[in-house]
Every structure is written in C-alpha cells, then in structure tokens.
Amino acid sequence: MTIKEIELTPQLPQVFYPWRRFLARALELSLYSTLWSTTLIFAFHVNIASRSSIENGYLKGVSFVVELQNQKDLLGSYDNQIILISLSYACAQEEIGLFSNAPKRIIDNIIQNTFKDYNFTESGVEFTCQTEYSEYIDSYSGILIPKENAEQYYFKIEYTVDNVG
C-alpha cells in the first residue's frame, strides 16, 4: 500500500476496546485533579472546599470556599469563576430562555460587587457571596494589595448558587 492509497481511503482506523481509552482518560483526569488540589493545599496553603446539593438526582445548588492565610501576594478576584458557575447553573433553568436578559443582569451584579458581600435572586436562583479579608487594600480594579507591615494576612470567599424554595 502506498501513501496515496492510504490518504484516499475514507475509512477511520478500527479501534479495539474503546472503553479502555475512556477509562484511561478518566484516570488521567482524576490524577491531574488530585495533583492540582494537592499543589494548591500544600504549596499555596489554599483551603478549597466545594459542595453541591443533589436531591432526587437533580442538582439543587453549588458552592465553593477559598481561604488563604498569611499570603503576602496580590490577590485577584474570583469573578471569572463566579460568573462561570453562576451562568452555568442559572442558564440551565427553564425560566431563562435564549433571548433573556438574565445572564447580563447576573454578570452586572457580580462585577459591581467584587470583594463585597451580596445576595440577589434572578429567575428562581439565589446567588450569595460572603467575602472576608484583612490586611489587604481593595484597589477597586479586581485586585487586593497586601499592606506593607502587616503580620496576619487573611482572605476568604464563600460563594453559593441555590434554587429558591
């Protein structure tokens, strides 16, 4: 068989045991996730806790917590992660249609309240953010700047998305 004959054949190569590839990718993903979590916890001292509530096989809420202690570094906001979680959850609801303005209102509420506590409801979904920090200065550009001669730096954000009722 020549190279031209191989290029002209419209058949895909036969794959034996495709479930092995699936299991291998699942194993890789779990190993990478474990490695990343371990790195965050031990190298960067990040306390990560994510939770979700499932009732009768349906996802009823999602939350995450990030806690940093004694990190004298610039801290960026978690707005991108919060927006991604919020839109992923809210846009899956029946109340929000294709041409709804709800996603824009959700994004605006999140961006206007960076590093602030807030609670709002949109289309049957409640969004709650609780933020605590000490010895940081809010630059109002999505970054917390550590104070110069502080001894104890602390940052914690807890974000929850739940169905109302």
C-alpha positions as a LaTeX table, in Angstrom:
\begin{tabular}{lrrr}
\hline
Residue & $x$ (\AA) & $y$ (\AA) & $z$ (\AA) \\
\hline
Met1 & 0.00 & 0.00 & 0.00 \\
Thr2 & 1.41 & 3.38 & $-0.96$ \\
Ile3 & 0.98 & 6.71 & 0.75 \\
Lys4 & $-1.50$ & 7.88 & $-1.89$ \\
Glu5 & $-3.71$ & 4.86 & $-1.32$ \\
Ile6 & $-3.72$ & 5.45 & 2.43 \\
Glu7 & $-4.68$ & 9.11 & 2.02 \\
Leu8 & $-7.56$ & 8.26 & $-0.32$ \\
Thr9 & $-9.23$ & 5.64 & 1.83 \\
Pro10 & $-12.20$ & 7.24 & 3.62 \\
Gln11 & $-12.22$ & 4.72 & 6.49 \\
Leu12 & $-11.22$ & 5.53 & 10.02 \\
Pro13 & $-8.82$ & 3.13 & 11.66 \\
Gln14 & $-10.53$ & 0.45 & 13.71 \\
Val15 & $-10.26$ & 0.98 & 17.45 \\
Phe16 & $-10.28$ & $-2.08$ & 19.63 \\
Tyr17 & $-11.63$ & $-1.75$ & 23.16 \\
Pro18 & $-12.68$ & 1.94 & 23.17 \\
Trp19 & $-13.71$ & 1.67 & 26.81 \\
Arg20 & $-10.01$ & 1.35 & 27.70 \\
Arg21 & $-9.37$ & 4.78 & 26.20 \\
Phe22 & $-12.31$ & 6.20 & 28.15 \\
Leu23 & $-11.08$ & 4.70 & 31.43 \\
Ala24 & $-7.53$ & 5.88 & 30.75 \\
Arg25 & $-8.73$ & 9.46 & 30.19 \\
Ala26 & $-10.87$ & 9.29 & 33.33 \\
Leu27 & $-7.86$ & 8.08 & 35.32 \\
Glu28 & $-5.68$ & 10.87 & 33.89 \\
Leu29 & $-8.30$ & 13.47 & 34.76 \\
Ser30 & $-8.61$ & 12.25 & 38.34 \\
Leu31 & $-4.82$ & 12.16 & 38.76 \\
Tyr32 & $-4.46$ & 15.71 & 37.40 \\
Ser33 & $-7.27$ & 16.90 & 39.66 \\
Thr34 & $-5.66$ & 15.28 & 42.69 \\
Leu35 & $-2.25$ & 16.72 & 41.82 \\
Trp36 & $-3.71$ & 20.22 & 41.32 \\
Ser37 & $-5.64$ & 20.09 & 44.61 \\
Thr38 & $-2.59$ & 18.83 & 46.47 \\
Thr39 & $-0.45$ & 21.60 & 44.98 \\
Leu40 & $-2.97$ & 24.26 & 45.97 \\
Ile41 & $-3.30$ & 22.93 & 49.51 \\
Phe42 & 0.36 & 22.30 & 50.37 \\
Ala43 & 2.29 & 24.73 & 48.18 \\
Phe44 & $-0.06$ & 27.72 & 48.24 \\
His45 & $-1.92$ & 26.98 & 51.51 \\
Val46 & $-5.31$ & 27.29 & 49.85 \\
Asn47 & $-8.24$ & 25.73 & 51.66 \\
Ile48 & $-10.55$ & 24.50 & 48.93 \\
Ala49 & $-13.95$ & 23.10 & 49.70 \\
Ser50 & $-16.59$ & 22.72 & 47.06 \\
Arg51 & $-20.05$ & 21.45 & 47.74 \\
Ser52 & $-23.16$ & 20.66 & 45.79 \\
Ser53 & $-26.59$ & 19.56 & 46.89 \\
Ile54 & $-28.37$ & 16.86 & 44.95 \\
Glu55 & $-31.98$ & 15.88 & 45.56 \\
Asn56 & $-33.70$ & 13.06 & 43.68 \\
Gly57 & $-30.94$ & 13.07 & 41.08 \\
Tyr58 & $-31.24$ & 16.81 & 40.39 \\
Leu59 & $-28.60$ & 19.39 & 41.20 \\
Lys60 & $-30.15$ & 21.91 & 43.59 \\
Gly61 & $-27.13$ & 24.07 & 44.40 \\
Val62 & $-23.41$ & 24.59 & 44.04 \\
Ser63 & $-20.93$ & 26.33 & 46.33 \\
Phe64 & $-17.23$ & 26.80 & 46.85 \\
Val65 & $-14.95$ & 28.21 & 49.53 \\
Val66 & $-11.43$ & 29.59 & 49.13 \\
Glu67 & $-9.48$ & 30.55 & 52.23 \\
Leu68 & $-5.96$ & 31.98 & 52.24 \\
Gln69 & $-3.88$ & 32.68 & 55.32 \\
Asn70 & $-0.60$ & 34.55 & 55.54 \\
Gln71 & $-0.21$ & 35.03 & 51.79 \\
Lys72 & 1.58 & 38.32 & 51.17 \\
Asp73 & 0.76 & 38.35 & 47.48 \\
Leu74 & $-1.54$ & 40.29 & 45.23 \\
Leu75 & $-4.93$ & 38.59 & 45.16 \\
Gly76 & $-7.08$ & 38.64 & 42.06 \\
Ser77 & $-10.82$ & 38.48 & 42.28 \\
Tyr78 & $-12.65$ & 35.23 & 41.68 \\
Asp79 & $-15.18$ & 36.97 & 39.42 \\
Asn80 & $-14.38$ & 34.79 & 36.39 \\
Gln81 & $-15.00$ & 31.59 & 38.33 \\
Ile82 & $-18.11$ & 33.04 & 39.97 \\
Ile83 & $-19.54$ & 34.18 & 36.63 \\
Leu84 & $-18.84$ & 30.79 & 35.06 \\
Ile85 & $-20.52$ & 28.90 & 37.91 \\
Ser86 & $-23.46$ & 31.31 & 38.03 \\
Leu87 & $-24.20$ & 31.28 & 34.31 \\
Ser88 & $-23.71$ & 27.53 & 34.02 \\
Tyr89 & $-26.23$ & 26.93 & 36.77 \\
Ala90 & $-28.72$ & 29.71 & 36.05 \\
Cys91 & $-28.91$ & 29.25 & 32.28 \\
Ala92 & $-29.82$ & 25.60 & 32.78 \\
Gln93 & $-33.08$ & 26.69 & 34.42 \\
Glu94 & $-36.30$ & 26.64 & 32.42 \\
Glu95 & $-37.10$ & 30.25 & 33.38 \\
Ile96 & $-34.13$ & 31.62 & 31.44 \\
Gly97 & $-34.68$ & 31.48 & 27.70 \\
Leu98 & $-32.36$ & 32.02 & 24.77 \\
Phe99 & $-33.09$ & 35.74 & 24.47 \\
Ser100 & $-33.31$ & 36.51 & 28.19 \\
Asn101 & $-31.53$ & 39.48 & 29.76 \\
Ala102 & $-30.98$ & 37.49 & 32.95 \\
Pro103 & $-27.36$ & 36.47 & 32.15 \\
Lys104 & $-26.38$ & 40.13 & 31.66 \\
Arg105 & $-28.06$ & 41.11 & 34.94 \\
Ile106 & $-26.25$ & 38.28 & 36.75 \\
Ile107 & $-22.87$ & 39.33 & 35.34 \\
Asp108 & $-23.50$ & 43.00 & 36.20 \\
Asn109 & $-24.42$ & 42.14 & 39.81 \\
Ile110 & $-21.26$ & 40.07 & 40.23 \\
Ile111 & $-18.89$ & 42.61 & 38.66 \\
Gln112 & $-20.34$ & 45.54 & 40.64 \\
Asn113 & $-19.77$ & 43.69 & 43.93 \\
Thr114 & $-16.20$ & 42.46 & 43.65 \\
Phe115 & $-14.77$ & 41.75 & 47.14 \\
Lys116 & $-18.14$ & 42.65 & 48.72 \\
Asp117 & $-20.88$ & 40.58 & 50.31 \\
Tyr118 & $-24.03$ & 40.28 & 48.23 \\
Asn119 & $-27.18$ & 38.29 & 47.83 \\
Phe120 & $-29.60$ & 38.52 & 44.91 \\
Thr121 & $-32.19$ & 36.38 & 43.18 \\
Glu122 & $-32.66$ & 36.03 & 39.43 \\
Ser123 & $-35.16$ & 33.73 & 37.69 \\
Gly124 & $-35.63$ & 31.45 & 40.68 \\
Val125 & $-31.92$ & 31.16 & 41.51 \\
Glu126 & $-30.33$ & 32.75 & 44.58 \\
Phe127 & $-26.72$ & 33.95 & 44.41 \\
Thr128 & $-24.86$ & 34.57 & 47.67 \\
Cys129 & $-21.28$ & 35.72 & 48.19 \\
Gln130 & $-19.58$ & 36.29 & 51.53 \\
Thr131 & $-16.11$ & 37.79 & 51.46 \\
Glu132 & $-13.76$ & 38.45 & 54.37 \\
Tyr133 & $-10.27$ & 39.86 & 54.20 \\
Ser134 & $-7.85$ & 41.64 & 56.50 \\
Glu135 & $-4.55$ & 43.44 & 55.91 \\
Tyr136 & $-5.34$ & 43.94 & 52.23 \\
Ile137 & $-6.27$ & 47.15 & 50.40 \\
Asp138 & $-9.00$ & 46.97 & 47.75 \\
Ser139 & $-7.68$ & 48.60 & 44.58 \\
Tyr140 & $-11.17$ & 48.62 & 43.00 \\
Ser141 & $-9.72$ & 47.02 & 39.89 \\
Gly142 & $-10.28$ & 43.39 & 40.89 \\
Ile143 & $-7.05$ & 43.13 & 42.90 \\
Leu144 & $-6.36$ & 43.13 & 46.63 \\
Ile145 & $-2.98$ & 44.63 & 47.54 \\
Pro146 & $-1.29$ & 43.47 & 50.77 \\
Lys147 & $-0.47$ & 46.14 & 53.35 \\
Glu148 & 3.22 & 46.74 & 53.92 \\
Asn149 & 3.96 & 45.89 & 57.55 \\
Ala150 & 1.10 & 43.56 & 58.40 \\
Glu151 & 1.59 & 40.35 & 60.35 \\
Gln152 & $-1.53$ & 38.31 & 59.62 \\
Tyr153 & $-3.00$ & 38.26 & 56.11 \\
Tyr154 & $-6.38$ & 36.65 & 55.67 \\
Phe155 & $-8.77$ & 36.17 & 52.75 \\
Lys156 & $-11.89$ & 34.06 & 52.49 \\
Ile157 & $-14.63$ & 33.90 & 49.89 \\
Glu158 & $-17.67$ & 31.64 & 50.08 \\
Tyr159 & $-19.96$ & 31.56 & 47.07 \\
Thr160 & $-23.27$ & 29.72 & 46.80 \\
Val161 & $-25.80$ & 29.27 & 44.00 \\
Asp162 & $-29.10$ & 27.65 & 45.04 \\
Asn163 & $-32.62$ & 27.23 & 43.77 \\
Val164 & $-35.14$ & 29.40 & 45.60 \\
Gly165 & $-37.73$ & 27.41 & 47.50 \\
\hline
\end{tabular}
